[in-house]
Amino acid sequence: MVKEGQAVVYTQYLSACGATQEQYIKAEALAKRKRLGFWNQDNPVMPWDFRRSGRKN
């Protein structure tokens, strides 16, 4: 999902991922570069920021 831009990496939880940490980071960087899914927005709001703001869509 991260590779397709359908999910973002929560870096605070990466330590639990062991050896796959770098794969998640690289997958997100690729999705950002290709502007896939979530990253296709002009000004994407990170999910944790959206929830914290209490906004309704």
N, CA, C, O and CB atoms as a CASP TS submission, in Angstrom:
PFRMAT TS
TARGET T0000
AUTHOR 0000-0000-0000
METHOD Language model
MODEL 1
PARENT N/A
ATOM      1  N   MET     1       0.823  -1.187   0.000  1.00  0.00           N
ATOM      2  CA  MET     1       0.000   0.000   0.000  1.00  0.00           C
ATOM      3  C   MET     1       0.870   1.256   0.000  1.00  0.00           C
ATOM      4  O   MET     1       0.551   2.232  -0.679  1.00  0.00           O
ATOM      5  CB  MET     1      -0.938  -0.005   1.205  1.00  0.00           C
ATOM      6  N   VAL     2       1.954   1.236   0.749  1.00  0.00           N
ATOM      7  CA  VAL     2       2.850   2.397   0.798  1.00  0.00           C
ATOM      8  C   VAL     2       3.443   2.645  -0.583  1.00  0.00           C
ATOM      9  O   VAL     2       3.505   3.787  -1.039  1.00  0.00           O
ATOM     10  CB  VAL     2       3.979   2.185   1.845  1.00  0.00           C
ATOM     11  N   LYS     3       3.871   1.596  -1.238  1.00  0.00           N
ATOM     12  CA  LYS     3       4.490   1.701  -2.560  1.00  0.00           C
ATOM     13  C   LYS     3       3.536   2.303  -3.589  1.00  0.00           C
ATOM     14  O   LYS     3       3.976   2.976  -4.522  1.00  0.00           O
ATOM     15  CB  LYS     3       4.957   0.329  -3.031  1.00  0.00           C
ATOM     16  N   GLU     4       2.235   2.067  -3.428  1.00  0.00           N
ATOM     17  CA  GLU     4       1.227   2.582  -4.355  1.00  0.00           C
ATOM     18  C   GLU     4       0.699   3.950  -3.948  1.00  0.00           C
ATOM     19  O   GLU     4      -0.158   4.507  -4.634  1.00  0.00           O
ATOM     20  CB  GLU     4       0.078   1.610  -4.457  1.00  0.00           C
ATOM     21  N   GLY     5       1.200   4.507  -2.836  1.00  0.00           N
ATOM     22  CA  GLY     5       0.741   5.807  -2.369  1.00  0.00           C
ATOM     23  C   GLY     5      -0.593   5.748  -1.653  1.00  0.00           C
ATOM     24  O   GLY     5      -1.234   6.782  -1.462  1.00  0.00           O
ATOM     25  N   GLN     6      -1.024   4.562  -1.252  1.00  0.00           N
ATOM     26  CA  GLN     6      -2.305   4.402  -0.570  1.00  0.00           C
ATOM     27  C   GLN     6      -2.163   4.408   0.948  1.00  0.00           C
ATOM     28  O   GLN     6      -3.162   4.349   1.666  1.00  0.00           O
ATOM     29  CB  GLN     6      -2.965   3.119  -1.011  1.00  0.00           C
ATOM     30  N   ALA     7      -0.930   4.480   1.438  1.00  0.00           N
ATOM     31  CA  ALA     7      -0.658   4.549   2.873  1.00  0.00           C
ATOM     32  C   ALA     7       0.628   5.331   3.076  1.00  0.00           C
ATOM     33  O   ALA     7       1.485   5.375   2.194  1.00  0.00           O
ATOM     34  CB  ALA     7      -0.553   3.122   3.505  1.00  0.00           C
ATOM     35  N   VAL     8       0.755   5.945   4.241  1.00  0.00           N
ATOM     36  CA  VAL     8       1.976   6.671   4.582  1.00  0.00           C
ATOM     37  C   VAL     8       2.687   5.936   5.707  1.00  0.00           C
ATOM     38  O   VAL     8       2.074   5.160   6.440  1.00  0.00           O
ATOM     39  CB  VAL     8       1.664   8.140   4.992  1.00  0.00           C
ATOM     40  N   VAL     9       3.973   6.184   5.835  1.00  0.00           N
ATOM     41  CA  VAL     9       4.784   5.522   6.850  1.00  0.00           C
ATOM     42  C   VAL     9       4.714   6.314   8.152  1.00  0.00           C
ATOM     43  O   VAL     9       4.986   7.514   8.171  1.00  0.00           O
ATOM     44  CB  VAL     9       6.252   5.375   6.376  1.00  0.00           C
ATOM     45  N   TYR    10       4.356   5.652   9.214  1.00  0.00           N
ATOM     46  CA  TYR    10       4.387   6.241  10.556  1.00  0.00           C
ATOM     47  C   TYR    10       5.768   5.931  11.123  1.00  0.00           C
ATOM     48  O   TYR    10       6.001   4.844  11.652  1.00  0.00           O
ATOM     49  CB  TYR    10       3.220   5.672  11.490  1.00  0.00           C
ATOM     50  N   THR    11       6.671   6.883  11.011  1.00  0.00           N
ATOM     51  CA  THR    11       8.064   6.631  11.394  1.00  0.00           C
ATOM     52  C   THR    11       8.218   6.254  12.871  1.00  0.00           C
ATOM     53  O   THR    11       9.156   5.541  13.225  1.00  0.00           O
ATOM     54  CB  THR    11       8.904   7.854  11.097  1.00  0.00           C
ATOM     55  N   GLN    12       7.318   6.719  13.729  1.00  0.00           N
ATOM     56  CA  GLN    12       7.438   6.395  15.147  1.00  0.00           C
ATOM     57  C   GLN    12       7.233   4.903  15.420  1.00  0.00           C
ATOM     58  O   GLN    12       7.600   4.422  16.492  1.00  0.00           O
ATOM     59  CB  GLN    12       6.436   7.207  15.949  1.00  0.00           C
ATOM     60  N   TYR    13       6.660   4.171  14.478  1.00  0.00           N
ATOM     61  CA  TYR    13       6.439   2.737  14.658  1.00  0.00           C
ATOM     62  C   TYR    13       7.420   1.873  13.861  1.00  0.00           C
ATOM     63  O   TYR    13       7.341   0.646  13.917  1.00  0.00           O
ATOM     64  CB  TYR    13       5.027   2.390  14.260  1.00  0.00           C
ATOM     65  N   LEU    14       8.327   2.486  13.133  1.00  0.00           N
ATOM     66  CA  LEU    14       9.236   1.715  12.281  1.00  0.00           C
ATOM     67  C   LEU    14      10.186   0.813  13.057  1.00  0.00           C
ATOM     68  O   LEU    14      10.598  -0.226  12.541  1.00  0.00           O
ATOM     69  CB  LEU    14      10.035   2.648  11.429  1.00  0.00           C
ATOM     70  N   SER    15      10.535   1.179  14.260  1.00  0.00           N
ATOM     71  CA  SER    15      11.489   0.351  15.014  1.00  0.00           C
ATOM     72  C   SER    15      10.961  -1.066  15.233  1.00  0.00           C
ATOM     73  O   SER    15      11.747  -1.999  15.396  1.00  0.00           O
ATOM     74  CB  SER    15      11.799   1.000  16.366  1.00  0.00           C
ATOM     75  N   ALA    16       9.650  -1.235  15.238  1.00  0.00           N
ATOM     76  CA  ALA    16       9.054  -2.560  15.409  1.00  0.00           C
ATOM     77  C   ALA    16       9.097  -3.385  14.123  1.00  0.00           C
ATOM     78  O   ALA    16       8.762  -4.569  14.137  1.00  0.00           O
ATOM     79  CB  ALA    16       7.617  -2.425  15.882  1.00  0.00           C
ATOM     80  N   CYS    17       9.503  -2.776  13.027  1.00  0.00           N
ATOM     81  CA  CYS    17       9.496  -3.465  11.732  1.00  0.00           C
ATOM     82  C   CYS    17      10.792  -4.202  11.429  1.00  0.00           C
ATOM     83  O   CYS    17      10.871  -4.926  10.436  1.00  0.00           O
ATOM     84  CB  CYS    17       9.226  -2.479  10.635  1.00  0.00           C
ATOM     85  N   GLY    18      11.791  -4.033  12.252  1.00  0.00           N
ATOM     86  CA  GLY    18      13.052  -4.737  12.045  1.00  0.00           C
ATOM     87  C   GLY    18      13.698  -4.406  10.707  1.00  0.00           C
ATOM     88  O   GLY    18      13.894  -3.238  10.368  1.00  0.00           O
ATOM     89  N   ALA    19      14.024  -5.444   9.957  1.00  0.00           N
ATOM     90  CA  ALA    19      14.780  -5.296   8.715  1.00  0.00           C
ATOM     91  C   ALA    19      13.992  -4.619   7.596  1.00  0.00           C
ATOM     92  O   ALA    19      14.588  -4.172   6.615  1.00  0.00           O
ATOM     93  CB  ALA    19      15.242  -6.643   8.248  1.00  0.00           C
ATOM     94  N   THR    20      12.678  -4.533   7.718  1.00  0.00           N
ATOM     95  CA  THR    20      11.880  -3.959   6.631  1.00  0.00           C
ATOM     96  C   THR    20      11.755  -2.438   6.698  1.00  0.00           C
ATOM     97  O   THR    20      11.136  -1.833   5.823  1.00  0.00           O
ATOM     98  CB  THR    20      10.507  -4.567   6.644  1.00  0.00           C
ATOM     99  N   GLN    21      12.335  -1.812   7.725  1.00  0.00           N
ATOM    100  CA  GLN    21      12.247  -0.360   7.878  1.00  0.00           C
ATOM    101  C   GLN    21      12.648   0.375   6.604  1.00  0.00           C
ATOM    102  O   GLN    21      11.923   1.245   6.122  1.00  0.00           O
ATOM    103  CB  GLN    21      13.124   0.097   9.030  1.00  0.00           C
ATOM    104  N   GLU    22      13.790   0.020   6.074  1.00  0.00           N
ATOM    105  CA  GLU    22      14.317   0.697   4.885  1.00  0.00           C
ATOM    106  C   GLU    22      13.403   0.484   3.677  1.00  0.00           C
ATOM    107  O   GLU    22      13.269   1.377   2.841  1.00  0.00           O
ATOM    108  CB  GLU    22      15.733   0.193   4.568  1.00  0.00           C
ATOM    109  N   GLN    23      12.782  -0.676   3.580  1.00  0.00           N
ATOM    110  CA  GLN    23      11.865  -0.944   2.470  1.00  0.00           C
ATOM    111  C   GLN    23      10.673   0.001   2.509  1.00  0.00           C
ATOM    112  O   GLN    23      10.245   0.509   1.473  1.00  0.00           O
ATOM    113  CB  GLN    23      11.383  -2.398   2.508  1.00  0.00           C
ATOM    114  N   TYR    24      10.137   0.236   3.703  1.00  0.00           N
ATOM    115  CA  TYR    24       9.007   1.158   3.842  1.00  0.00           C
ATOM    116  C   TYR    24       9.406   2.582   3.460  1.00  0.00           C
ATOM    117  O   TYR    24       8.667   3.272   2.758  1.00  0.00           O
ATOM    118  CB  TYR    24       8.470   1.131   5.278  1.00  0.00           C
ATOM    119  N   ILE    25      10.561   3.010   3.918  1.00  0.00           N
ATOM    120  CA  ILE    25      11.025   4.366   3.624  1.00  0.00           C
ATOM    121  C   ILE    25      11.255   4.540   2.125  1.00  0.00           C
ATOM    122  O   ILE    25      10.866   5.555   1.549  1.00  0.00           O
ATOM    123  CB  ILE    25      12.319   4.677   4.402  1.00  0.00           C
ATOM    124  N   LYS    26      11.879   3.563   1.501  1.00  0.00           N
ATOM    125  CA  LYS    26      12.130   3.631   0.055  1.00  0.00           C
ATOM    126  C   LYS    26      10.826   3.597  -0.735  1.00  0.00           C
ATOM    127  O   LYS    26      10.682   4.312  -1.727  1.00  0.00           O
ATOM    128  CB  LYS    26      13.039   2.474  -0.386  1.00  0.00           C
ATOM    129  N   ALA    27       9.880   2.773  -0.303  1.00  0.00           N
ATOM    130  CA  ALA    27       8.593   2.674  -0.996  1.00  0.00           C
ATOM    131  C   ALA    27       7.848   4.005  -0.927  1.00  0.00           C
ATOM    132  O   ALA    27       7.258   4.437  -1.917  1.00  0.00           O
ATOM    133  CB  ALA    27       7.730   1.546  -0.384  1.00  0.00           C
ATOM    134  N   GLU    28       7.873   4.655   0.235  1.00  0.00           N
ATOM    135  CA  GLU    28       7.205   5.941   0.365  1.00  0.00           C
ATOM    136  C   GLU    28       7.895   7.003  -0.491  1.00  0.00           C
ATOM    137  O   GLU    28       7.223   7.808  -1.136  1.00  0.00           O
ATOM    138  CB  GLU    28       7.174   6.380   1.832  1.00  0.00           C
ATOM    139  N   ALA    29       9.205   7.013  -0.504  1.00  0.00           N
ATOM    140  CA  ALA    29       9.950   7.976  -1.316  1.00  0.00           C
ATOM    141  C   ALA    29       9.613   7.806  -2.797  1.00  0.00           C
ATOM    142  O   ALA    29       9.468   8.793  -3.518  1.00  0.00           O
ATOM    143  CB  ALA    29      11.467   7.813  -1.092  1.00  0.00           C
ATOM    144  N   LEU    30       9.490   6.566  -3.250  1.00  0.00           N
ATOM    145  CA  LEU    30       9.134   6.294  -4.640  1.00  0.00           C
ATOM    146  C   LEU    30       7.725   6.798  -4.956  1.00  0.00           C
ATOM    147  O   LEU    30       7.503   7.418  -5.996  1.00  0.00           O
ATOM    148  CB  LEU    30       9.236   4.791  -4.930  1.00  0.00           C
ATOM    149  N   ALA    31       6.789   6.532  -4.070  1.00  0.00           N
ATOM    150  CA  ALA    31       5.409   6.990  -4.264  1.00  0.00           C
ATOM    151  C   ALA    31       5.347   8.517  -4.300  1.00  0.00           C
ATOM    152  O   ALA    31       4.617   9.090  -5.109  1.00  0.00           O
ATOM    153  CB  ALA    31       4.495   6.446  -3.144  1.00  0.00           C
ATOM    154  N   LYS    32       6.101   9.167  -3.437  1.00  0.00           N
ATOM    155  CA  LYS    32       6.152  10.639  -3.434  1.00  0.00           C
ATOM    156  C   LYS    32       6.696  11.160  -4.759  1.00  0.00           C
ATOM    157  O   LYS    32       6.133  12.069  -5.369  1.00  0.00           O
ATOM    158  CB  LYS    32       7.023  11.153  -2.266  1.00  0.00           C
ATOM    159  N   ARG    33       7.800  10.563  -5.186  1.00  0.00           N
ATOM    160  CA  ARG    33       8.453  10.996  -6.432  1.00  0.00           C
ATOM    161  C   ARG    33       7.522  10.833  -7.633  1.00  0.00           C
ATOM    162  O   ARG    33       7.486  11.686  -8.520  1.00  0.00           O
ATOM    163  CB  ARG    33       9.749  10.196  -6.664  1.00  0.00           C
ATOM    164  N   LYS    34       6.772   9.733  -7.654  1.00  0.00           N
ATOM    165  CA  LYS    34       5.855   9.461  -8.763  1.00  0.00           C
ATOM    166  C   LYS    34       4.487  10.126  -8.578  1.00  0.00           C
ATOM    167  O   LYS    34       3.637  10.061  -9.465  1.00  0.00           O
ATOM    168  CB  LYS    34       5.673   7.964  -8.921  1.00  0.00           C
ATOM    169  N   ARG    35       4.278  10.774  -7.409  1.00  0.00           N
ATOM    170  CA  ARG    35       3.020  11.437  -7.078  1.00  0.00           C
ATOM    171  C   ARG    35       1.840  10.464  -7.207  1.00  0.00           C
ATOM    172  O   ARG    35       0.845  10.744  -7.877  1.00  0.00           O
ATOM    173  CB  ARG    35       2.806  12.662  -7.990  1.00  0.00           C
ATOM    174  N   LEU    36       1.986   9.328  -6.550  1.00  0.00           N
ATOM    175  CA  LEU    36       0.951   8.297  -6.579  1.00  0.00           C
ATOM    176  C   LEU    36      -0.011   8.470  -5.413  1.00  0.00           C
ATOM    177  O   LEU    36       0.397   8.867  -4.322  1.00  0.00           O
ATOM    178  CB  LEU    36       1.580   6.898  -6.544  1.00  0.00           C
ATOM    179  N   GLY    37      -1.272   8.178  -5.637  1.00  0.00           N
ATOM    180  CA  GLY    37      -2.285   8.132  -4.588  1.00  0.00           C
ATOM    181  C   GLY    37      -2.300   9.364  -3.706  1.00  0.00           C
ATOM    182  O   GLY    37      -2.514  10.478  -4.184  1.00  0.00           O
ATOM    183  N   PHE    38      -2.075   9.164  -2.424  1.00  0.00           N
ATOM    184  CA  PHE    38      -2.066  10.228  -1.427  1.00  0.00           C
ATOM    185  C   PHE    38      -1.138  11.365  -1.836  1.00  0.00           C
ATOM    186  O   PHE    38      -1.448  12.533  -1.602  1.00  0.00           O
ATOM    187  CB  PHE    38      -1.648   9.676  -0.069  1.00  0.00           C
ATOM    188  N   TRP    39      -0.024  11.039  -2.433  1.00  0.00           N
ATOM    189  CA  TRP    39       1.002  12.025  -2.792  1.00  0.00           C
ATOM    190  C   TRP    39       0.659  12.802  -4.050  1.00  0.00           C
ATOM    191  O   TRP    39       1.440  13.660  -4.464  1.00  0.00           O
ATOM    192  CB  TRP    39       2.330  11.341  -2.976  1.00  0.00           C
ATOM    193  N   ASN    40      -0.467  12.535  -4.666  1.00  0.00           N
ATOM    194  CA  ASN    40      -0.892  13.257  -5.868  1.00  0.00           C
ATOM    195  C   ASN    40      -1.577  14.580  -5.515  1.00  0.00           C
ATOM    196  O   ASN    40      -1.907  15.355  -6.412  1.00  0.00           O
ATOM    197  CB  ASN    40      -1.838  12.385  -6.703  1.00  0.00           C
ATOM    198  N   GLN    41      -1.793  14.847  -4.246  1.00  0.00           N
ATOM    199  CA  GLN    41      -2.405  16.099  -3.814  1.00  0.00           C
ATOM    200  C   GLN    41      -1.379  17.229  -3.855  1.00  0.00           C
ATOM    201  O   GLN    41      -0.183  16.997  -3.680  1.00  0.00           O
ATOM    202  CB  GLN    41      -2.993  15.955  -2.395  1.00  0.00           C
ATOM    203  N   ASP    42      -1.852  18.446  -4.086  1.00  0.00           N
ATOM    204  CA  ASP    42      -0.949  19.597  -4.076  1.00  0.00           C
ATOM    205  C   ASP    42      -0.342  19.835  -2.700  1.00  0.00           C
ATOM    206  O   ASP    42       0.841  20.154  -2.585  1.00  0.00           O
ATOM    207  CB  ASP    42      -1.685  20.842  -4.532  1.00  0.00           C
ATOM    208  N   ASN    43      -1.144  19.683  -1.668  1.00  0.00           N
ATOM    209  CA  ASN    43      -0.675  19.922  -0.305  1.00  0.00           C
ATOM    210  C   ASN    43      -1.239  18.828   0.607  1.00  0.00           C
ATOM    211  O   ASN    43      -2.189  19.073   1.351  1.00  0.00           O
ATOM    212  CB  ASN    43      -1.101  21.346   0.197  1.00  0.00           C
ATOM    213  N   PRO    44      -0.664  17.634   0.554  1.00  0.00           N
ATOM    214  CA  PRO    44      -1.222  16.529   1.336  1.00  0.00           C
ATOM    215  C   PRO    44      -1.145  16.789   2.837  1.00  0.00           C
ATOM    216  O   PRO    44      -0.127  17.264   3.340  1.00  0.00           O
ATOM    217  CB  PRO    44      -0.496  15.237   1.003  1.00  0.00           C
ATOM    218  N   VAL    45      -2.214  16.479   3.540  1.00  0.00           N
ATOM    219  CA  VAL    45      -2.265  16.598   4.998  1.00  0.00           C
ATOM    220  C   VAL    45      -2.050  15.204   5.563  1.00  0.00           C
ATOM    221  O   VAL    45      -2.797  14.275   5.255  1.00  0.00           O
ATOM    222  CB  VAL    45      -3.634  17.221   5.494  1.00  0.00           C
ATOM    223  N   MET    46      -1.036  15.067   6.382  1.00  0.00           N
ATOM    224  CA  MET    46      -0.724  13.766   6.942  1.00  0.00           C
ATOM    225  C   MET    46      -1.907  13.275   7.779  1.00  0.00           C
ATOM    226  O   MET    46      -2.564  14.084   8.434  1.00  0.00           O
ATOM    227  CB  MET    46       0.568  13.830   7.794  1.00  0.00           C
ATOM    228  N   PRO    47      -2.189  11.988   7.772  1.00  0.00           N
ATOM    229  CA  PRO    47      -3.356  11.451   8.474  1.00  0.00           C
ATOM    230  C   PRO    47      -3.408  11.844   9.950  1.00  0.00           C
ATOM    231  O   PRO    47      -4.474  12.181  10.465  1.00  0.00           O
ATOM    232  CB  PRO    47      -3.369   9.950   8.358  1.00  0.00           C
ATOM    233  N   TRP    48      -2.266  11.802  10.631  1.00  0.00           N
ATOM    234  CA  TRP    48      -2.250  12.145  12.059  1.00  0.00           C
ATOM    235  C   TRP    48      -2.552  13.622  12.279  1.00  0.00           C
ATOM    236  O   TRP    48      -3.127  13.983  13.306  1.00  0.00           O
ATOM    237  CB  TRP    48      -0.892  11.793  12.678  1.00  0.00           C
ATOM    238  N   ASP    49      -2.174  14.488  11.332  1.00  0.00           N
ATOM    239  CA  ASP    49      -2.510  15.915  11.436  1.00  0.00           C
ATOM    240  C   ASP    49      -3.995  16.142  11.168  1.00  0.00           C
ATOM    241  O   ASP    49      -4.637  16.961  11.826  1.00  0.00           O
ATOM    242  CB  ASP    49      -1.661  16.744  10.450  1.00  0.00           C
ATOM    243  N   PHE    50      -4.530  15.412  10.199  1.00  0.00           N
ATOM    244  CA  PHE    50      -5.955  15.523   9.885  1.00  0.00           C
ATOM    245  C   PHE    50      -6.805  15.120  11.087  1.00  0.00           C
ATOM    246  O   PHE    50      -7.747  15.821  11.455  1.00  0.00           O
ATOM    247  CB  PHE    50      -6.309  14.651   8.666  1.00  0.00           C
ATOM    248  N   ARG    51      -6.467  13.995  11.689  1.00  0.00           N
ATOM    249  CA  ARG    51      -7.231  13.532  12.855  1.00  0.00           C
ATOM    250  C   ARG    51      -7.104  14.491  14.032  1.00  0.00           C
ATOM    251  O   ARG    51      -8.079  14.740  14.742  1.00  0.00           O
ATOM    252  CB  ARG    51      -6.764  12.141  13.273  1.00  0.00           C
ATOM    253  N   ARG    52      -5.912  15.027  14.239  1.00  0.00           N
ATOM    254  CA  ARG    52      -5.678  15.948  15.343  1.00  0.00           C
ATOM    255  C   ARG    52      -6.484  17.237  15.170  1.00  0.00           C
ATOM    256  O   ARG    52      -6.919  17.839  16.151  1.00  0.00           O
ATOM    257  CB  ARG    52      -4.186  16.269  15.456  1.00  0.00           C
ATOM    258  N   SER    53      -6.677  17.647  13.935  1.00  0.00           N
ATOM    259  CA  SER    53      -7.396  18.899  13.675  1.00  0.00           C
ATOM    260  C   SER    53      -8.901  18.764  13.937  1.00  0.00           C
ATOM    261  O   SER    53      -9.584  19.766  14.150  1.00  0.00           O
ATOM    262  CB  SER    53      -7.162  19.345  12.231  1.00  0.00           C
ATOM    263  N   GLY    54      -9.416  17.534  13.923  1.00  0.00           N
ATOM    264  CA  GLY    54     -10.837  17.324  14.168  1.00  0.00           C
ATOM    265  C   GLY    54     -11.714  17.739  13.003  1.00  0.00           C
ATOM    266  O   GLY    54     -12.933  17.823  13.153  1.00  0.00           O
ATOM    267  N   ARG    55     -11.125  18.001  11.844  1.00  0.00           N
ATOM    268  CA  ARG    55     -11.896  18.404  10.674  1.00  0.00           C
ATOM    269  C   ARG    55     -12.738  17.281  10.157  1.00  0.00           C
ATOM    270  O   ARG    55     -12.367  16.111  10.250  1.00  0.00           O
ATOM    271  CB  ARG    55     -10.991  18.896   9.587  1.00  0.00           C
ATOM    272  N   LYS    56     -13.877  17.637   9.612  1.00  0.00           N
ATOM    273  CA  LYS    56     -14.730  16.655   8.923  1.00  0.00           C
ATOM    274  C   LYS    56     -14.636  16.969   7.435  1.00  0.00           C
ATOM    275  O   LYS    56     -14.613  18.131   7.030  1.00  0.00           O
ATOM    276  CB  LYS    56     -16.242  16.706   9.438  1.00  0.00           C
ATOM    277  N   ASN    57     -14.583  15.938   6.649  1.00  0.00           N
ATOM    278  CA  ASN    57     -14.446  16.121   5.209  1.00  0.00           C
ATOM    279  C   ASN    57     -15.784  16.195   4.531  1.00  0.00           C
ATOM    280  O   ASN    57     -15.850  16.349   3.311  1.00  0.00           O
ATOM    281  CB  ASN    57     -13.635  15.008   4.609  1.00  0.00           C
TER
END
